[in-house]
């Protein structure tokens, strides 16, 4: 059986990941590339005669070495020497996508062009002559529509056929770079070949081009291999650079890019034909962008869209959320009636049902939110948000690309800080990356959403959508303010230019939106059933043991006994008014005992110990326990509060939802809720996010984030509580 390695390359937003998933299905695994934190995906395919390893390269516009993604993609081609590369292209933007293809062709790797999104090309009225493109480029060309699997099998067969035909041989493309560069490049080739300088990996002409482009990665490798020749090549590149700068006012790398685009243009004119249109006709996407990305209208529309998402979430999600609350309430009652009184019943009812159920109860709201956000992502609107917000980000010392980590982290509620922090890899400036890593976790991630939904539903029931919008905007505002402070103090430096592709608007497919919604909702529910379950059980144990000393239990029992005897006597006599008063007194004793019992436990002692400080922000001992658990995972805040209020009951029925118990607690006010929202928004990221931050930067920076963010969060929470309490 023959074995082949196939790389999949392509620009961002070209459908490369969709293509990779279509080719490999579930036969894939994810890791990191050696030595860097860029994600590496590998899939395995077996046919009757061949075993194929498909490697999904990072999305990149070129093979220069400015970013980790570009360097990883290029090093894979050079070091691993795959038998063939599939370049997935957005066929509707063929000229731009061909730039990466030309660079791969210059390297000499056997190339198959996958003209993706051909349905959009046809809708626009354009025509691409794929046979002519294959003839002019000397590459295999296959038309595809990755999202509905059209052309996938043909693409794979063309790749394997090319690999078998080439048998590992590389044939580099030679482009003329004009009368100023060509003579120097020819001389460089001669010197490189005479010394066998890096020729075991790459063509000699390609190495010369890299020296002319002042490619730092290649130059460093050249110095290590043959410092004398490398110095000579650097001098040649420097001299011709000085010459072109004087005569053409352009550096060699700019001239090389111009000639590449000239080569591409010569192909495009024979390959792409356009429909006959009025001269002033503007594409549908451009027309929409004139409104949706307008300087003034654009941001207003963006805010309106976010508000509608929250309004729909609360309006439609209220009914199924009520069903789930009823189901978990019924489960709690049933378990209470079936199980004998003791630790097992307490674990099942208070630890699991009240804990995990409190998190799962928000699944309908989470699902609705994910559904609408997935539709926005698939439509192409999220990229427009990044484009509009770049103008703001520059003011705060961040790069426009920082918008994407913010959005992924929960800029529109429901994201996750872990992939958000990982998305900072696209930032070229180390300082901008550090600032973005620090503040991206401030966004309203899916783990914080249940906390905010619970508090807004409880304390602001008539304005829940507006409050959620304010929370979202507050998270963005705090992230930008803190980023500005960081960029003005410990990580100074200029902001780098912003360049971003705006993909055409697309009508989201129902299947795609439902798949994305299900994947995200399932991840949320799975976390509740695994991580949150484990932490809930642990915290239940910490809130159950050690138990009250026998003398304290006996003391409460002694207080209850005479009252119980009086209740029995009054029940027989039928004096209902006196009976109700006695039952209230017994309930007070029961609640006092329950609260003291929880305070006596490990978690209770921790919460009580923090109370002298935390009360400045309106947090009681129960809230302290929940926030301590939130260091592990923010969802735990809801589940722990559910357990704490279930074990240390106030005067509310046990089957009541947690929001009702909070409202009934005289120690937890509206001011406390506002302070808790602010603190939850800003304090230390969850443990998994902290680990990811350390991997993307350093443990020192991650620790600084935890300490700095928590200090900031508490300070603002105290201020909010004190000010709000003064006016409410």
C-alpha positions in Angstrom: 0.0 0.0 0.0 1.4 3.4 -1.0 1.5 6.2 1.5 1.1 9.9 0.6 1.1 13.2 2.6 -1.2 15.9 1.3 -1.2 19.4 2.6 -4.2 21.7 2.5 -3.4 25.4 2.1 -5.5 28.4 1.5 -6.4 32.0 2.5 -8.6 32.6 5.6 -12.3 32.5 4.8 -11.8 30.3 1.7 -13.5 27.2 3.0 -10.3 25.3 3.7 -11.5 24.0 7.1 -14.8 22.9 5.6 -12.8 21.1 2.8 -10.6 19.4 5.4 -13.6 18.2 7.4 -15.3 17.0 4.2 -12.3 15.0 3.2 -11.4 13.5 6.6 -14.8 13.4 8.5 -14.1 12.2 12.0 -10.8 10.6 11.1 -8.7 13.5 12.4 -6.9 14.7 15.5 -5.7 18.0 16.7 -2.3 19.0 18.3 0.2 21.8 18.1 3.0 22.2 15.6 6.4 21.4 17.2 7.8 24.4 19.0 4.8 26.8 18.4 1.3 27.1 19.6 -0.4 27.1 16.2 -3.0 24.4 15.9 -2.2 21.4 13.8 -4.9 19.2 12.3 -4.2 15.8 10.7 -6.6 13.4 9.1 -6.2 9.9 7.8 -7.9 8.4 4.7 -7.5 4.9 3.4 -8.5 3.7 -0.1 -8.1 0.3 -1.6 -4.5 0.9 -2.6 -3.4 4.0 -0.7 -3.0 5.5 2.7 -3.3 9.2 2.7 -2.3 11.6 5.5 -4.0 15.0 5.1 -2.5 18.0 7.0 -4.6 21.2 7.4 -2.1 24.1 7.2 -2.8 27.4 9.0 -4.8 29.8 6.9 -2.4 32.4 5.3 -2.3 34.8 2.4 1.3 34.1 1.5 4.5 32.1 2.4 6.4 35.0 3.8 7.6 34.6 7.4 5.9 37.5 9.2 3.5 35.5 11.3 3.6 32.1 13.0 1.0 30.8 10.6 3.0 31.8 7.5 6.2 30.3 9.0 4.5 27.1 10.0 2.9 26.6 6.6 6.2 27.3 4.7 8.3 25.1 7.0 5.9 22.2 6.6 6.3 22.4 2.8 10.1 22.8 3.0 10.9 20.3 5.8 8.1 17.7 5.3 8.1 17.8 1.5 4.5 16.6 1.0 3.8 14.7 -2.2 1.1 17.2 -3.2 -0.6 20.4 -1.9 -4.2 21.3 -2.3 -4.7 25.0 -2.5 -8.3 25.7 -1.6 -9.3 29.0 -3.2 -12.3 31.3 -2.9 -12.9 31.2 -6.7 -15.0 34.4 -6.4 -11.8 36.2 -5.4 -9.4 34.3 -7.7 -6.8 37.0 -8.3 -6.1 37.5 -4.6 -6.1 33.7 -3.9 -3.7 33.0 -6.7 -1.0 34.9 -4.9 -0.5 32.1 -2.4 -0.7 29.5 -5.2 2.1 31.3 -7.2 4.4 31.2 -4.1 3.7 27.5 -3.7 4.4 27.0 -7.4 7.7 29.0 -7.1 8.7 26.6 -4.4 8.0 23.7 -6.8 5.6 21.7 -4.7 3.1 19.7 -6.9 -0.1 21.7 -6.7 -3.8 21.0 -7.2 -6.0 24.1 -7.2 -9.4 23.6 -5.6 -11.7 26.3 -7.0 -14.1 26.5 -4.0 -17.4 28.4 -3.7 -18.1 28.0 -7.4 -21.8 28.4 -6.7 -21.2 32.0 -5.7 -19.1 32.5 -8.9 -22.1 31.3 -11.0 -24.6 33.4 -9.0 -22.5 36.5 -9.7 -22.6 35.9 -13.4 -18.9 35.3 -13.8 -17.4 32.4 -15.6 -14.0 30.7 -14.8 -12.4 28.5 -17.5 -10.8 25.9 -15.2 -9.3 24.0 -18.1 -7.6 27.2 -19.3 -6.3 27.9 -15.8 -4.9 24.4 -15.6 -3.2 24.9 -19.0 -1.6 28.3 -18.1 -0.6 27.3 -14.6 0.5 23.7 -15.4 -1.4 22.6 -12.3 -4.5 20.4 -11.8 -7.6 22.4 -11.3 -10.9 21.1 -9.7 -14.1 23.0 -9.2 -15.7 22.4 -5.7 -18.4 23.6 -3.3 -17.0 22.3 0.0 -20.1 23.0 2.1 -22.2 20.6 0.2 -19.4 18.1 -0.7 -19.5 18.9 -4.5 -16.2 18.0 -6.2 -14.6 16.6 -3.0 -13.9 13.1 -4.4 -12.7 14.5 -7.7 -10.3 16.8 -5.8 -8.9 13.9 -3.8 -8.5 11.7 -6.9 -6.7 14.5 -8.8 -4.3 14.9 -5.8 -3.4 11.3 -5.6 -3.0 11.0 -9.4 -0.6 14.0 -9.3 1.4 12.5 -6.4 1.8 9.2 -8.3 2.8 11.1 -11.4 5.4 13.3 -9.8 6.8 10.7 -7.5 8.3 13.3 -5.1 9.8 15.5 -7.9 9.4 19.3 -7.6 9.2 21.6 -10.6 9.6 25.2 -9.5 7.9 28.1 -11.4 10.2 30.8 -12.8 8.8 34.3 -13.1 10.7 37.2 -14.5 11.2 40.0 -11.9 12.3 42.7 -14.4 15.7 44.0 -15.7 16.8 45.2 -12.3 16.3 42.0 -10.3 16.7 39.2 -12.9 20.5 39.6 -13.4 21.2 39.6 -9.7 18.9 36.6 -9.2 20.7 34.7 -11.9 24.0 35.4 -10.3 22.7 34.3 -6.9 21.4 31.0 -8.4 24.9 30.3 -9.8 26.6 30.9 -6.5 24.0 28.9 -4.6 24.2 25.9 -6.9 28.0 25.9 -6.9 28.1 25.6 -3.1 25.0 23.4 -2.8 23.6 26.1 -0.5 20.3 24.8 1.0 19.6 23.0 -2.3 18.8 19.8 -0.4 15.5 21.4 0.7 14.6 24.2 -1.7 15.3 25.4 -5.3 18.3 27.7 -5.6 16.2 30.4 -7.3 13.7 30.4 -4.4 16.6 30.9 -1.9 17.8 33.9 -4.0 14.3 35.4 -4.0 14.1 35.0 -0.2 17.4 36.9 0.1 16.0 39.7 -2.1 12.9 39.8 0.1 15.1 40.0 3.2 13.4 36.9 4.6 14.8 36.8 8.1 14.1 33.1 8.7 15.9 32.0 5.5 18.8 34.4 6.1 19.4 33.0 9.6 19.4 29.5 8.3 21.8 30.5 5.5 24.2 32.1 8.0 24.2 28.9 10.0 24.8 26.8 6.9 27.5 28.9 5.1 28.1 32.3 6.7 30.6 33.4 4.0 28.2 32.8 1.1 25.3 34.1 3.1 27.1 37.4 3.7 27.8 37.6 0.0 24.1 37.1 -0.9 23.1 39.7 1.7 25.5 42.2 0.2 24.1 41.6 -3.3 20.5 42.0 -2.0 21.5 45.2 -0.2 23.1 46.7 -3.3 20.3 46.0 -5.7 17.9 47.2 -3.0 19.7 50.6 -2.8 19.6 50.7 -6.6 15.9 50.0 -7.0 15.1 52.4 -4.1 16.9 55.2 -6.0 15.6 54.5 -9.5 12.2 53.0 -8.9 11.4 54.2 -5.3 10.6 50.6 -4.4 12.3 47.8 -2.4 13.0 44.4 -4.1 10.2 42.7 -2.1 7.7 45.2 -3.4 8.9 44.7 -7.0 8.7 40.9 -6.6 5.1 41.2 -5.4 4.2 43.5 -8.3 5.6 41.1 -10.9 3.8 38.2 -9.2 0.5 40.1 -9.5 1.4 40.9 -13.1 1.8 37.2 -13.8 -1.5 36.5 -12.1 -3.2 39.3 -14.1 -2.0 37.7 -17.3 -3.7 34.5 -16.3 -6.9 36.1 -15.0 -7.6 37.9 -18.3 -7.7 34.6 -20.2 -9.5 32.6 -17.5 -12.2 34.8 -15.9 -15.0 36.4 -17.9 -17.4 38.8 -16.5 -21.1 39.5 -17.4 -22.0 42.6 -19.3 -23.1 45.1 -16.6 -23.8 48.8 -16.3 -20.6 50.7 -15.5 -22.0 51.9 -12.2 -23.3 48.5 -11.0 -22.1 47.6 -7.5 -22.1 44.1 -6.1 -24.8 43.1 -3.7 -22.2 42.8 -0.8 -20.8 46.3 -1.6 -24.3 47.8 -1.6 -25.1 46.2 1.8 -21.7 47.3 3.2 -22.5 50.9 2.3 -25.2 50.7 4.9 -24.0 48.0 7.4 -20.4 49.4 7.7 -21.4 53.1 7.4 -19.4 55.3 9.8 -22.5 56.3 11.8 -25.2 53.9 10.8 -23.0 50.8 11.0 -22.3 50.9 14.8 -26.0 51.7 15.5 -27.1 48.7 13.5 -24.5 46.5 15.2 -25.8 47.5 18.7 -29.4 47.0 17.5 -28.6 43.5 16.3 -27.0 42.6 19.6 -30.0 44.0 21.5 -32.4 41.9 19.3 -30.4 38.8 20.1 -30.8 39.3 23.8 -34.5 40.3 23.4 -35.3 37.2 21.4 -33.3 35.1 23.8 -35.3 36.2 26.9 -38.7 36.4 25.2 -38.6 33.0 23.5 -36.3 31.2 26.0 -38.5 32.0 29.0 -41.0 29.3 28.3 -38.6 26.3 27.8 -36.5 27.6 30.7 -39.6 27.4 32.9 -40.2 23.9 31.8 -36.6 22.9 32.7 -36.9 24.6 36.1 -40.1 22.6 36.7 -38.5 19.4 35.7 -35.5 19.9 38.0 -37.9 21.0 40.8 -39.9 17.8 40.2 -36.7 15.7 40.3 -35.7 17.4 43.6 -39.1 16.7 45.1 -39.1 13.1 43.9 -35.6 12.4 45.2 -36.6 14.0 48.5 -39.7 11.8 48.8 -38.0 8.5 47.7 -34.6 8.8 49.5 -34.3 8.6 53.3 -33.0 11.6 55.0 -29.2 11.7 55.1 -26.1 12.5 53.2 -27.1 10.5 50.1 -30.3 12.5 49.7 -28.5 15.8 50.4 -25.9 14.9 47.7 -28.5 14.0 45.1 -30.8 16.9 45.8 -28.5 19.8 46.9 -25.3 18.7 45.3 -26.3 17.4 41.9 -29.9 18.4 41.1 -29.7 21.9 42.5 -26.0 22.4 41.4 -25.9 20.9 37.9 -29.6 21.6 37.3 -29.0 25.3 37.9 -26.5 25.3 35.1 -28.5 23.1 32.7 -31.6 25.2 33.3 -30.1 27.9 31.0 -29.7 25.6 28.0 -32.7 27.0 26.2 -31.4 30.5 26.5 -27.8 29.4 25.5 -29.2 27.5 22.5 -31.2 30.4 21.2 -28.2 32.8 21.6 -25.9 30.3 19.8 -28.4 29.9 17.0 -28.5 33.6 16.2 -24.7 34.1 16.6 -24.0 31.1 14.3 -26.3 32.7 11.7 -24.4 36.0 11.9 -21.0 34.2 11.6 -22.1 32.2 8.6 -23.6 35.3 6.9 -20.2 37.2 7.0 -21.4 39.9 9.3 -19.0 39.1 12.1 -16.1 40.1 9.9 -17.8 43.5 9.3 -18.0 44.0 13.1 -14.2 43.5 13.2 -13.8 46.0 10.3 -15.9 48.7 12.0 -14.4 48.2 15.5 -10.8 48.6 14.1 -11.3 52.3 14.1 -12.0 52.2 17.8 -9.3 49.7 18.7 -6.5 51.9 17.2 -7.4 54.6 19.8 -6.8 52.0 22.6 -3.4 50.8 21.2 -4.8 47.5 19.8 -4.8 46.0 16.4 -7.9 45.5 14.4 -7.3 41.7 14.4 -7.8 41.9 18.2 -11.5 42.2 17.5 -11.6 38.5 16.5 -10.2 37.2 19.8 -12.7 39.5 21.6 -15.7 38.2 19.6 -14.6 34.6 19.9 -14.2 35.1 23.7 -17.7 36.3 24.0 -17.9 39.8 22.5 -21.4 38.7 21.5 -22.3 36.7 24.5 -21.7 32.9 24.4 -18.1 32.5 23.3 -15.2 31.0 25.1 -12.0 32.7 26.3 -9.8 29.6 25.5 -10.1 29.8 21.7 -10.3 33.6 22.1 -6.8 33.6 23.7 -5.6 31.2 21.0 -6.9 33.5 18.3 -4.3 36.1 19.4 -1.7 34.1 17.4 -2.7 36.1 14.3 -1.4 39.3 15.9 2.1 40.2 14.6 3.0 42.6 17.4 4.0 40.8 20.6 2.9 43.8 22.7 -0.6 43.9 21.0 -0.8 40.2 21.6 0.0 40.5 25.3 -2.6 43.2 25.8 -5.2 41.3 23.9 -4.5 38.1 25.9 -4.9 40.1 29.2 -8.3 41.6 28.4 -10.0 39.1 26.1 -11.3 37.0 29.1 -13.3 40.1 30.1 -15.8 39.3 27.4 -19.2 37.7 28.2 -18.2 34.0 27.6 -20.7 31.2 27.7 -19.6 30.3 31.2 -20.5 33.8 32.5 -23.8 34.0 30.6 -25.8 31.8 33.2 -24.7 34.1 36.0 -25.7 37.2 34.1 -29.0 35.7 33.0 -29.8 34.6 36.5 -29.1 38.0 38.0 -30.9 40.0 35.3 -33.9 37.7 35.4 -34.1 38.0 39.2 -33.4 41.7 39.8 -34.2 43.3 36.4 -37.1 41.2 35.0 -38.7 44.0 33.1 -35.4 45.2 31.4 -33.4 41.9 31.1 -32.4 42.4 27.4 -31.3 46.0 28.0 -29.3 45.0 31.1 -27.6 42.2 29.1 -26.7 44.7 26.4 -25.2 47.0 29.0 -23.2 44.1 30.4 -21.8 43.3 27.0 -20.9 46.9 26.2 -19.4 47.2 29.7 -17.2 44.2 29.1 -15.9 45.8 25.8 -15.4 49.2 27.5 -13.4 47.7 30.3 -11.3 45.6 28.0 -10.4 48.6 25.9 -9.7 50.9 28.9 -7.4 48.3 30.5 -5.7 47.6 27.2 -5.1 51.4 26.8 -3.5 51.5 30.3 -1.3 48.5 29.6 -0.2 49.9 26.2 0.6 53.2 27.8 2.6 51.7 30.6 4.2 48.3 30.8 3.8 47.2 27.1 4.3 50.4 25.1 4.6 50.4 21.4 2.9 51.6 18.2 -0.1 49.9 16.8 0.5 47.9 13.5 -1.6 48.4 10.4 -4.8 46.5 10.0 -5.6 44.5 6.8 -8.6 42.2 6.7 -10.6 40.4 4.1 -14.3 41.0 4.1 -15.9 37.9 2.7 -19.1 38.3 0.6 -22.4 38.0 2.4 -23.9 34.6 2.2 -27.3 33.2 3.1 -26.6 30.9 6.1 -27.7 27.3 5.5 -30.1 25.9 8.0 -28.0 22.7 8.3 -24.8 24.7 9.0 -26.4 26.9 11.6 -28.0 24.0 13.3 -24.8 22.0 13.4 -22.8 25.0 14.8 -25.6 25.6 17.4 -25.7 22.0 18.4 -21.9 21.7 18.7 -21.7 24.7 21.0 -24.8 23.8 23.1 -23.5 20.3 23.5 -20.1 21.5 24.7 -21.9 23.7 27.2 -24.2 20.8 28.4 -21.3 18.3 28.4 -19.3 20.6 30.6 -22.2 20.8 33.0 -22.4 17.1 33.1 -18.7 16.5 33.6 -16.6 19.3 35.0 -19.4 21.1 36.7 -20.8 17.8 38.1 -17.4 17.0 39.6 -16.9 20.4 41.1 -20.5 20.5 42.4 -20.0 17.2 44.2 -16.7 18.5 45.6 -18.2 21.7 46.8 -21.2 19.9 48.2 -18.8 17.9 50.3 -17.0 21.0 51.4 -20.4 22.6 52.3 -21.5 19.5 54.2 -18.5 18.5 56.3 -17.5 18.8 59.0 -21.0 18.7 60.6 -22.1 20.7 63.6 -21.0 19.3 67.0 -23.6 17.2 68.8 -24.0 19.8 71.5 -25.1 22.4 69.0 -27.5 20.0 67.3 -28.9 19.2 70.8 -29.3 22.9 71.5 -31.4 23.5 68.5 -33.4 20.3 69.2 -34.0 21.6 72.7 -35.4 24.8 71.3 -37.7 23.0 68.9 -39.1 20.3 71.3 -41.4 22.5 73.4 -42.6 24.3 70.3 -43.3 21.0 68.6 -45.3 19.9 71.6 -47.4 23.1 71.5 -48.0 22.6 67.8 -49.4 19.1 68.4 -51.6 20.4 71.1 -52.9 23.3 69.0 -53.5 21.1 66.1 -55.9 19.1 68.1 -57.7 22.2 69.4 -57.8 23.8 65.9 -56.4 27.2 66.9 -55.0 28.0 63.4 -53.6 31.5 64.1 -51.5 30.5 67.1 -50.5 27.4 65.2 -49.1 29.5 62.3 -47.1 31.6 64.6 -45.5 28.5 66.2 -44.7 27.0 62.8 -43.0 30.2 61.8 -40.8 30.1 65.0 -39.9 26.5 64.2 -39.0 27.4 60.6 -36.7 30.2 62.0 -34.9 27.7 64.2 -34.6 25.3 61.3 -33.1 27.9 59.0 -30.8 29.2 61.7 -29.5 25.7 62.3 -29.1 25.0 58.5 -27.1 28.2 58.1 -24.9 27.5 61.0 -24.3 24.0 59.7 -23.1 25.3 56.4 -21.0 28.0 58.0 -19.3 25.3 60.1 -18.2 23.4 57.0 -14.9 23.8 55.2 -16.5 26.0 52.5 -18.5 27.9 55.0 -15.4 28.7 57.0 -13.7 30.0 53.8 -16.7 32.1 52.9 -17.1 33.4 56.4 -13.4 34.3 56.6 -13.7 36.4 53.5 -16.9 38.1 54.6 -15.3 41.0 56.5 -13.6 42.1 53.2 -16.2 40.9 50.7 -19.1 42.6 52.5 -17.6 45.9 51.2 -18.9 44.7 47.8 -22.2 43.3 49.2 -21.1 39.7 49.0 -22.2 37.3 51.8 -20.5 34.1 52.7 -22.6 32.1 50.2 -21.5 34.4 47.4 -17.9 34.0 48.6 -18.1 30.2 48.3 -19.5 30.5 44.8 -16.9 33.0 43.6 -14.1 30.9 45.0 -15.4 27.9 43.0 -15.6 30.2 40.0 -11.8 30.3 39.8 -12.1 26.7 38.4 -15.0 27.4 36.0 -17.4 30.3 36.0 -20.5 28.1 35.5 -19.8 26.8 39.1 -21.0 30.2 40.4 -24.6 29.3 39.6 -24.4 25.7 40.7 -22.6 26.6 44.0 -25.1 29.3 44.8 -27.9 26.7 44.2 -26.2 24.2 46.6 -25.5 26.9 49.2 -29.0 28.2 49.3 -30.4 24.7 49.2 -28.3 23.6 52.2 -28.6 26.8 54.2 -32.2 27.5 53.4 -33.9 30.9 53.8 -37.7 31.2 53.9 -38.3 30.0 50.3 -39.6 26.7 49.2 -36.8 24.4 48.2 -38.4 23.8 44.7 -38.2 27.5 43.9 -35.6 28.5 41.3 -32.3 30.0 42.5 -33.3 33.5 41.3 -36.3 33.5 43.7 -34.1 32.5 46.6 -31.7 35.3 45.8 -34.5 37.9 45.7 -35.9 36.5 49.0 -32.5 36.8 50.8 -32.5 40.1 52.6 -28.7 40.1 52.6 -28.6 40.0 48.8 -29.8 43.2 47.3 -30.0 44.8 43.9 -26.7 46.6 44.7 -25.2 43.2 45.5 -26.4 41.9 42.2 -24.8 44.8 40.3 -21.5 44.3 42.2 -21.6 40.5 41.5 -22.1 41.2 37.8 -19.1 43.5 37.6 -16.9 41.2 39.7 -17.8 38.1 37.6 -17.2 40.0 34.4 -13.6 41.0 35.3 -12.1 38.7 37.9 -9.6 35.9 37.2 -10.2 33.8 34.1 -11.1 30.1 34.6 -8.3 27.7 35.2 -8.3 26.3 31.6 -8.0 29.9 30.2 -5.2 30.7 32.6 -3.3 27.6 31.3 -3.9 28.7 27.7 -2.8 32.2 28.5 0.5 30.8 29.9 1.1 28.7 26.8 0.5 31.7 24.5 2.6 34.1 26.5 4.2 33.0 29.9 3.2 31.9 33.3 4.3 35.2 34.7 1.9 37.1 32.4 -0.9 34.7 33.2 -0.3 35.1 36.9 -0.2 38.9 36.4 -3.5 38.7 34.6 -5.1 36.6 37.5 -3.9 39.0 40.2 -4.4 42.2 38.3 -7.9 41.4 37.0 -9.1 40.1 40.4 -7.9 43.3 42.1 -9.5 45.5 39.5 -12.7 43.5 39.7 -13.0 43.8 43.4 -12.2 47.5 43.5 -14.9 48.3 40.9 -17.4 45.9 42.6 -16.9 47.7 45.9 -17.4 51.1 44.2 -20.5 49.9 42.4 -22.0 48.4 45.6 -21.3 51.5 47.8 -22.6 54.0 45.2 -25.7 51.9 44.3 -26.6 51.3 47.9 -26.5 55.0 48.5 -29.2 55.6 45.9 -31.4 52.5 46.1 
